[in-house]
Structures are given as structure tokens and as C-alpha cells.
């Protein structure tokens, strides 16, 4: 007669316990974030649906009712008599040169401050960054007076100059931190091979800075394209207003045409959304590169 021996089950390993704990945390995270995500997305979905609804449907049933009919009348009205098409082109004329000039000048400044022994370069960098800490509200009148004295008030050149001037400090600070993380041996080897300052900048530094430049480009595009306060400060002619200021005027003219206002809001939001999603993989990684230096 043989007796059967029961062997106890082996205890869970530390790896299995950690995996189980990680899964529980994952469920908790999704349970908390799912309602918050829906709460965040709901207003955008509401505006998008409202933009495609017809005016008769909104007038008869209200903005919060279930949609009955859809159409593109709101978009046609916003791009036509609502002048959103012209304002969109104006914003592009301001955003593109402002972003290009800002990043170009910031890369020059960051290259000089990170690669050359300039007296007081730390004070220069902190001074440039400190300009971004001033609230724009206290600078509205001085900036408008400066633009009037320069003779460029009520022009797009004034708006471009303002965005370049106020963004230069932050962009230089970010690029400076990234360029300092590039090993000195790379530039020293290029200098030994006969490369000059401009060649080192163009062939070594700038290619390595692409992730950071992409992140800053997306950030600058969003800031400049969505600007309102400087646009209504230095521009007075309605035909020169960018998309955000034109949207503000359109809300006053189409106060009861909710589909037109919603369509104009969607038009104003689409370009920056495209830029952000195009560069989203560079956005976080590019801004964090060089932060440890």
C-alpha cells in the first residue's frame, strides 16, 4: 500500500507578484482616466457636431438636442462672408516667418552661449529667459508705442517682430541646454579637420538638434497661431486680423448662428492640431533632451 504525498504549490515569485501588482495599477489608472478623458473630449465633440448641423435644425430643436440634419452651410458661411478664409491665410503669413526667424536666431544665440567662452554668458541667458516671466498685460501699451515710433503699427511686420522678440528667450534657453549636452569631442574633431564655426554649426550642431527644433517648432506654431492679445493690440484694420481675432469678430456678427461660430472654431483649431500630431513624437523627447545638463 503506497501513500501519496502532496507537494505544496511553489510560492509566487517576486516577478509574478510585481506583474500582478502592475496589472492592478493599470486597471485603476484606466478606471480613473477614462471618465476624465470623456469629460475632456465631450466639449470638442459637441462643437464638431454643432458645426455640421444646419441652422434650421438648431433653431427648431436647440443646440443641446439630438441632431436631425447635417450640412456644410456653416463652413461655407464662415469661409465666405465670415472672412475666416482670409484670416487663416493671414495667420499663416504671420506664423511661418515668426517661427522660422525665432528658431534661427535662437539657435545662433544658443550655439554662441554654449560653445564659446563669452563673459557673463550665464547672466545673458538668464536675462533672456527673465523676459518671458513678465505678464504681457503690463507690456501692451509700451509695445504699441514702440511699434508706432518705428512706423510699423497696424502691420503684420509688427506682429512678427513681437512674436520673435518675446519667444527668443525661451527658445534659446531650451536649445542651449540641448547643445551643452553635445560632446565637445565632436566639435573639436571637426575643428582639427579644418571645419570653421559656420560649418560646425550647419553640419554637426543643427542636425543633432532636430528633435529639439521639431518640438520647439510645434510649440511655437501653437503659441503664435493661437495668439489673440498681441493681434488686437497692434492691428486695427479688420482685413489684417489673424484667425483668432477674426473669430472674435465673427462671434459678434453671428451671435445666433451657432453652426457658423462652431464651424469657424473648428477651422481655427485644425492647423495647430495638424502640426501638433505631426510632431508629437518629437514633442516630449525633444524638450527633455539636455535637461540633465
Buried (B, 14 or more C-beta within 10 A) or exposed (E): EEEEEEEEEEEEEEEEEEEEEEEEEEEEEEEEEEEEEEEEEEEEEEBBBBBBBBBEBBEEBEBEEEEEEEBEBBBEBBBEEBBBBBBBEBBBBBBBBBBBBBBEBBBEBBBBBBBEEEEEBEEBBEEBBEBBEEEBEEBBEEBBEBBEEEEBBEBBBBBBBBBBBBBBBBBBBBBBBBBBBBEEEEBEEBEEEEBEEEEBBEEBBBEBBEBBBBBBBBBBBBBBBBBBEBBBBBBEEEEBBBBBBBBEBBBEEBEEBBBBBBBBBBBBBEBBEEBBEEBEEBBEEBBBBBEEE
